[in-house]
Amino acid sequence: MLELRPTCEQCNKALPPASTEAMICSFECTYCRDCVERLQNVCPNCGGGFTPRPVRPAHAWRPGVSLEGHPATGKVTYNPVDLVAHARFVALLDGRPPEQR
């Protein structure tokens, strides 16, 4: 079950559960679209790419499957990236797309 983290790890921008600005990697590192662009679609934690985070329904259209039954986490993960070091990391990937990393 996705945590639906509440903020961008880089800039701490609010990313509520229904946000279409939230992007995640396969380990659920969470960033806003602007920061993903600055990070060149390379997760600074794992090197993978990002995809839009799914939106969990607020209303239980089917019993038990909504934010009511499975609320988003309130735990903030704020871990700003050293953009100079990240640029060196991106260079190591030599332009490989996420599916080839």
C-alpha positions in Angstrom: 0.0 0.0 0.0 1.5 3.3 -1.0 2.2 5.7 1.9 1.1 8.8 -0.1 3.8 10.9 1.5 2.6 14.5 2.2 5.5 16.6 0.8 8.3 16.8 -1.8 11.5 15.4 -0.4 13.5 18.2 -2.0 11.5 21.5 -1.6 9.0 20.3 1.0 6.0 21.5 -1.2 2.7 20.1 0.1 1.5 17.1 -1.9 -1.8 16.0 -0.5 -3.3 12.6 -1.5 -5.2 14.0 -4.5 -2.2 16.0 -5.8 -1.5 15.5 -9.5 1.9 17.2 -8.9 3.3 14.2 -6.9 5.8 11.9 -8.6 7.3 8.7 -7.2 10.1 6.2 -8.0 9.7 2.5 -7.5 10.8 2.9 -3.8 8.2 5.6 -3.3 10.6 8.5 -3.0 8.3 11.4 -3.5 9.0 14.7 -5.3 6.9 17.4 -7.0 7.0 17.7 -10.8 9.2 20.8 -10.7 11.9 19.0 -8.6 11.7 15.9 -10.8 12.5 18.1 -13.7 15.5 19.7 -11.9 16.6 16.2 -10.9 16.5 15.2 -14.6 14.0 12.4 -13.9 16.7 10.6 -11.9 15.9 9.6 -8.3 18.8 10.7 -6.1 18.2 7.8 -3.8 18.1 4.8 -6.2 18.8 6.1 -9.7 15.5 5.1 -11.1 13.0 7.3 -12.9 9.7 8.8 -11.7 6.1 8.3 -12.6 3.0 10.2 -11.5 1.8 9.0 -8.1 -1.7 7.4 -8.3 -4.5 9.2 -6.5 -6.3 7.1 -3.9 -10.1 7.6 -4.0 -11.4 9.8 -1.2 -14.8 8.0 -1.4 -15.1 4.3 -0.9 -16.7 3.3 -4.2 -16.1 -0.2 -3.1 -16.1 -1.2 0.6 -12.9 -0.4 2.4 -10.9 1.0 -0.5 -10.5 4.7 0.0 -8.6 7.2 2.0 -11.0 6.6 4.9 -9.9 3.0 5.2 -6.3 3.5 4.1 -5.2 7.1 5.0 -2.1 8.8 3.7 0.9 9.0 6.0 1.5 12.2 7.9 5.3 11.5 8.1 7.3 14.1 6.3 10.5 12.9 4.5 12.5 16.1 3.9 15.9 15.3 2.5 17.1 18.0 0.1 19.5 16.9 -2.6 23.0 18.4 -3.2 22.3 19.3 -6.9 26.0 19.5 -7.8 26.6 16.0 -6.5 23.4 14.9 -8.2 24.6 16.2 -11.5 27.7 14.0 -11.2 25.4 11.0 -10.5 23.3 11.8 -13.5 26.4 12.0 -15.7 27.3 8.4 -14.6 24.1 7.2 -16.0 25.2 8.4 -19.5 21.7 9.3 -20.7 20.2 5.9 -20.1 16.4 6.0 -19.8 14.9 4.7 -16.5 14.0 1.3 -18.0 17.7 0.7 -18.8 19.2 1.8 -15.5 
